[in-house]
Amino acid sequence: MPESIGSPGRLDFRRPPGAISSFLRAIFDRRPAELEPGASARRIDGRILRLRWRRGLLERFRQVCGYPGSGSLPLTFPHVLAAGMHARMLLQPEFPVRLPGLVHVWHDIRQQRPLEAGEDLSLESWIEGHHPVAAGAEFCLHTTVLTGGRVVWEERTGFLSRAKARGDGRGSPPREVRMTDPRRVSEWTAVPGVGRRYARASGDYNPIHLANAAARSFGFPAAIVHGMWTLSRAVAELQKVQARPATGVYVRFKRPVFIPANLALIAGSPCEEGIPFKVSDPDGRTVFIEGWWQG
C-alpha cells in the first residue's frame, strides 16, 4: 500500500492498509516492553483519505459478531478499518514501547448518526503522551471518521504498558459501572476457531488469538478471544434487544476470555450513562468486560 510521510510521525494512506505485515514486524520489535524513565509518546498522526474495504469483509464482520444486515455500518466496524493504520502508528520510532505486550484496557465509541456503507468517508487518528497509572503507563489512541470535513464517529482506545515497579496511580480512575435490576439478556459460546474467523473479518492476526501454541509462547494457557469481538458481540446483542442501533459504547476489559468459553450478557436498568452491561461466565462470577451501551 503506497504511503507518504509528510513529516516525522505523520502517516497518510489512500485507503485502509492491511495489518498482517505489521504483526510480522512487531515480532522482531526491539523497543523496550515498558516505558523508560523520562520517556513518553511523541505525537503520531495517521490519516486514511478514503475508507474502502475488501469485498465481503463487512458481511464477514456482521456474521462473526452477530450484527444484523442493514445499510448502516456496525458501530465497531470503523475500528476494523483503522486497525492496520493503528498498528503502523504504534510501530513508528516515535512510540516508546513495543507493540507486543500492550494491553487493551478500555474502549469508548460515539457516533453522531448512522454511517452508510456507500458514504464518502475519511479517517484521522493520533496518539500523544501517556498517563501514569498504578500498573504502568496508559496511552490513549484517538480516532475520528469524517465526511465533508465533519466528524460523524469518534473513538478513544486505552492501552496499558505494564511496569514491574508499580506507579502511584495518578491517572484518571476507572469509571465505576453500577447496575440495578440485572437480567440475563443472552448467552453465546466462544467456540474453537472464532479467533481465526474474527481475524479474517478484521485483519487482526495477533497470534495469541489464533492458536493455543502461539498463546502459550506468550505465557497464556490457551488462545484468547479478541477483546473487540467480545465487545462487538455484546453491542450487537443489546441492539437486537433494544430494537434500535447503538450510538455509543464504553467498556473496560477486565479479564481475557480463553477459547472455548461460555459467555453470558447481563444488562441493568437504564441510567444517565446508558444501559449498564457486563459479559461474564454463565454463573456471573467472572466478569470479562463491563460498561454502558447507548442507543
C-alpha positions as CSV (number, residue, x, y, z in Angstrom):
1,M,0.0,0.0,0.0
2,P,1.7,3.3,-1.1
3,E,2.0,5.7,1.8
4,S,3.6,9.1,2.2
5,I,5.1,10.6,5.4
6,G,4.8,14.3,5.1
7,S,6.7,14.9,8.4
8,P,8.1,12.8,11.2
9,G,5.3,11.0,12.9
10,R,2.8,11.5,10.1
11,L,1.3,8.7,8.0
12,D,-1.1,9.1,5.1
13,F,-2.9,6.3,3.3
14,R,-5.1,6.4,0.2
15,R,-7.2,3.6,1.7
16,P,-7.0,1.3,4.8
17,P,-3.7,-0.6,5.0
18,G,-3.6,-4.3,5.9
19,A,-2.3,-5.3,9.4
20,I,-0.7,-8.7,8.7
21,S,2.7,-7.2,7.8
22,S,2.6,-5.0,10.9
23,F,2.1,-8.0,13.2
24,L,5.1,-9.8,11.5
25,R,7.2,-6.7,12.0
26,A,6.1,-6.5,15.6
27,I,7.5,-10.0,16.4
28,F,11.0,-8.6,15.8
29,D,10.4,-5.3,17.6
30,R,13.5,-4.3,19.7
31,R,12.0,-1.5,21.7
32,P,11.6,-1.9,25.5
33,A,8.5,-3.6,26.9
34,E,7.8,-0.9,29.5
35,L,8.2,2.9,29.4
36,E,11.7,4.0,30.4
37,P,12.0,6.9,33.0
38,G,11.5,10.3,31.4
39,A,10.2,8.8,28.1
40,S,6.7,9.4,26.6
41,A,5.0,9.2,23.3
42,R,5.7,12.0,20.8
43,R,2.7,12.9,18.7
44,I,2.0,10.5,15.8
45,D,-0.8,11.2,13.3
46,G,-2.4,8.9,10.7
47,R,-4.9,9.6,8.0
48,I,-6.9,7.4,5.6
49,L,-8.1,9.5,2.8
50,R,-10.9,7.2,1.7
51,L,-12.5,4.4,3.7
52,R,-13.0,1.3,1.5
53,W,-12.8,-2.3,2.2
54,R,-12.3,-5.7,0.5
55,R,-15.4,-7.3,-0.9
56,G,-17.1,-9.5,1.6
57,L,-15.3,-8.0,4.6
58,L,-18.4,-6.2,6.0
59,E,-20.6,-9.2,5.7
60,R,-18.0,-11.5,7.4
61,F,-17.7,-8.9,10.2
62,R,-21.5,-8.8,10.7
63,Q,-21.7,-12.6,10.7
64,V,-18.9,-13.3,13.2
65,C,-20.1,-10.6,15.6
66,G,-23.8,-11.2,15.3
67,Y,-24.8,-7.8,13.8
68,P,-28.0,-7.8,11.6
69,G,-27.7,-6.9,8.0
70,S,-28.6,-3.4,7.1
71,G,-27.4,-0.4,5.1
72,S,-25.7,1.1,8.1
73,L,-22.2,0.2,9.3
74,P,-22.0,-1.6,12.7
75,L,-20.8,0.7,15.4
76,T,-17.5,-1.1,15.9
77,F,-16.7,-1.6,12.2
78,P,-14.7,1.7,11.6
79,H,-12.3,0.4,14.3
80,V,-11.6,-2.6,12.0
81,L,-10.9,-0.3,9.1
82,A,-8.4,1.7,11.2
83,A,-6.7,-1.3,12.7
84,G,-4.0,-1.6,10.1
85,M,-3.1,2.1,10.3
86,H,-3.1,1.9,14.2
87,A,-0.6,-0.9,14.0
88,R,1.7,1.1,11.7
89,M,1.4,4.1,14.0
90,L,2.4,2.1,17.1
91,L,5.4,0.7,15.2
92,Q,6.8,4.2,14.4
93,P,10.1,5.0,16.3
94,E,8.3,8.0,18.0
95,F,6.3,5.5,20.0
96,P,8.4,4.5,23.0
97,V,7.4,0.8,23.7
98,R,7.0,-2.3,21.6
99,L,3.6,-3.3,20.3
100,P,3.6,-6.9,21.7
101,G,2.7,-6.7,25.3
102,L,0.4,-3.7,25.1
103,V,-2.8,-4.5,26.9
104,H,-6.2,-3.1,25.6
105,V,-7.8,-1.9,28.8
106,W,-10.7,0.3,27.8
107,H,-12.7,1.5,24.7
108,D,-15.0,4.4,24.1
109,I,-17.0,4.9,20.8
110,R,-19.5,7.7,20.0
111,Q,-21.2,8.3,16.7
112,Q,-23.4,11.3,15.7
113,R,-25.5,9.4,13.2
114,P,-25.5,6.0,11.5
115,L,-22.8,5.6,8.8
116,E,-23.9,4.2,5.5
117,A,-21.8,1.7,3.6
118,G,-21.7,3.8,0.4
119,E,-20.7,7.1,2.0
120,D,-17.6,9.1,1.2
121,L,-15.7,8.8,4.5
122,S,-12.2,9.6,5.7
123,L,-10.4,8.7,8.9
124,E,-7.9,10.5,11.1
125,S,-6.1,9.2,14.2
126,W,-3.5,10.4,16.6
127,I,-1.6,9.5,19.8
128,E,0.5,11.6,22.1
129,G,1.8,11.4,25.7
130,H,0.8,9.0,28.4
131,H,-0.9,8.8,31.8
132,P,0.9,7.1,34.8
133,V,-1.3,4.5,36.4
134,A,-0.8,2.0,39.2
135,A,0.1,-0.8,36.8
136,G,2.4,1.2,34.5
137,A,1.8,3.7,31.7
138,E,-1.5,4.2,29.8
139,F,-1.7,5.5,26.3
140,C,-4.8,6.8,24.5
141,L,-5.3,6.4,20.8
142,H,-7.8,8.9,19.3
143,T,-9.7,8.1,16.0
144,T,-12.3,10.1,14.1
145,V,-14.3,9.3,11.0
146,L,-15.3,12.4,8.9
147,T,-17.5,13.2,6.0
148,G,-17.4,16.6,4.3
149,G,-14.9,17.7,7.0
150,R,-17.3,17.0,9.8
151,V,-16.8,14.3,12.5
152,V,-19.5,11.7,12.5
153,W,-17.9,8.9,14.5
154,E,-15.1,9.0,17.2
155,E,-13.3,6.6,19.3
156,R,-10.8,6.5,22.1
157,T,-8.8,3.4,22.8
158,G,-6.8,2.9,26.1
159,F,-3.7,0.7,26.1
160,L,-1.5,-0.2,29.0
161,S,2.2,-0.8,29.1
162,R,2.7,-2.8,32.3
163,A,5.7,-2.0,34.6
164,K,7.4,-4.2,37.1
165,A,7.6,-1.4,39.6
166,R,4.1,-0.2,40.5
167,G,3.4,3.5,39.9
168,D,1.4,5.9,42.1
169,G,-1.7,5.6,40.1
170,R,-2.1,9.4,39.3
171,G,-4.1,8.7,36.1
172,S,-7.8,9.0,35.9
173,P,-9.6,6.4,38.0
174,P,-11.8,3.8,36.1
175,R,-15.4,4.8,35.6
176,E,-17.5,2.6,38.0
177,V,-20.3,0.6,36.4
178,R,-23.3,0.4,38.7
179,M,-26.1,-1.9,37.8
180,T,-29.7,-2.1,39.1
181,D,-32.2,-4.8,38.3
182,P,-29.7,-7.0,36.4
183,R,-31.2,-9.5,33.9
184,R,-29.6,-12.0,31.6
185,V,-30.0,-10.8,28.0
186,S,-28.4,-13.6,26.0
187,E,-25.8,-16.3,26.0
188,W,-23.3,-17.5,23.4
189,T,-20.1,-19.6,23.1
190,A,-16.6,-18.5,22.0
191,V,-16.0,-21.7,20.0
192,P,-12.7,-23.0,18.8
193,G,-11.7,-21.2,15.6
194,V,-13.5,-17.9,16.5
195,G,-10.2,-16.2,16.7
196,R,-9.3,-17.1,13.1
197,R,-12.8,-16.2,11.9
198,Y,-12.6,-12.7,13.5
199,A,-9.1,-12.2,12.2
200,R,-10.4,-12.8,8.6
201,A,-13.1,-10.2,9.3
202,S,-11.0,-7.7,11.0
203,G,-7.4,-8.1,9.8
204,D,-6.2,-8.6,13.4
205,Y,-3.9,-11.6,13.1
206,N,-2.2,-11.2,16.5
207,P,-1.0,-14.8,17.1
208,I,-2.3,-15.0,20.7
209,H,-5.9,-15.1,19.3
210,L,-5.3,-17.7,16.6
211,A,-3.8,-20.8,18.2
212,N,-3.1,-22.3,21.6
213,A,0.6,-22.9,20.9
214,A,1.1,-19.3,19.9
215,A,-0.7,-18.1,23.0
216,R,1.3,-20.4,25.3
217,S,4.5,-18.9,23.9
218,F,3.4,-15.6,25.3
219,G,2.6,-17.1,28.7
220,F,-1.2,-17.7,28.3
221,P,-2.8,-21.1,28.9
222,A,-4.9,-21.0,25.7
223,A,-5.8,-18.8,22.8
224,I,-7.6,-15.6,23.8
225,V,-10.7,-14.2,22.2
226,H,-10.2,-10.8,20.6
227,G,-11.5,-8.2,23.0
228,M,-13.1,-6.3,20.2
229,W,-15.1,-9.5,19.2
230,T,-16.5,-9.7,22.7
231,L,-17.3,-6.0,22.7
232,S,-18.9,-6.2,19.2
233,R,-21.0,-9.3,20.1
234,A,-22.3,-7.5,23.2
235,V,-23.2,-4.4,21.2
236,A,-25.0,-6.4,18.6
237,E,-26.9,-8.5,21.1
238,L,-28.1,-5.3,23.0
239,Q,-29.0,-3.8,19.7
240,K,-31.3,-6.7,19.0
241,V,-33.0,-6.5,22.4
242,Q,-33.4,-2.7,22.3
243,A,-34.6,-2.9,18.6
244,R,-32.5,0.1,17.7
245,P,-28.9,0.7,16.6
246,A,-26.2,1.6,19.1
247,T,-25.0,5.2,19.1
248,G,-22.2,4.7,21.6
249,V,-20.4,2.3,24.0
250,Y,-17.9,2.4,26.7
251,V,-16.2,-0.7,28.2
252,R,-13.4,-1.7,30.4
253,F,-11.7,-5.0,29.6
254,K,-11.2,-6.8,32.9
255,R,-10.1,-10.3,32.1
256,P,-9.2,-12.3,29.0
257,V,-11.6,-14.8,27.5
258,F,-9.8,-18.1,26.8
259,I,-11.2,-20.2,24.0
260,P,-13.5,-22.1,24.3
261,A,-15.8,-20.3,26.7
262,N,-19.5,-20.0,27.5
263,L,-20.5,-16.3,27.9
264,A,-23.5,-14.5,29.4
265,L,-24.6,-10.9,28.7
266,I,-26.1,-9.2,31.7
267,A,-27.8,-5.8,31.4
268,G,-29.3,-3.5,34.0
269,S,-31.9,-0.7,34.1
270,P,-31.0,2.5,32.0
271,C,-29.1,5.2,33.8
272,E,-27.6,8.5,32.9
273,E,-24.6,6.9,31.1
274,G,-26.8,4.4,29.1
275,I,-27.7,0.8,29.7
276,P,-25.1,-0.8,32.0
277,F,-24.0,-4.3,31.0
278,K,-21.3,-6.9,31.5
279,V,-20.1,-10.0,29.8
280,S,-19.3,-12.8,32.3
281,D,-19.2,-16.6,32.7
282,P,-22.7,-18.2,33.0
283,D,-22.5,-18.0,36.8
284,G,-21.8,-14.3,36.7
285,R,-18.7,-14.7,39.0
286,T,-16.0,-13.9,36.4
287,V,-16.6,-10.6,34.6
288,F,-14.7,-10.1,31.3
289,I,-15.9,-6.7,30.2
290,E,-18.3,-4.2,31.6
291,G,-19.6,-0.8,30.6
292,W,-22.5,1.1,29.1
293,W,-24.4,0.8,25.8
294,Q,-26.2,3.8,24.3
295,G,-28.8,3.8,21.6
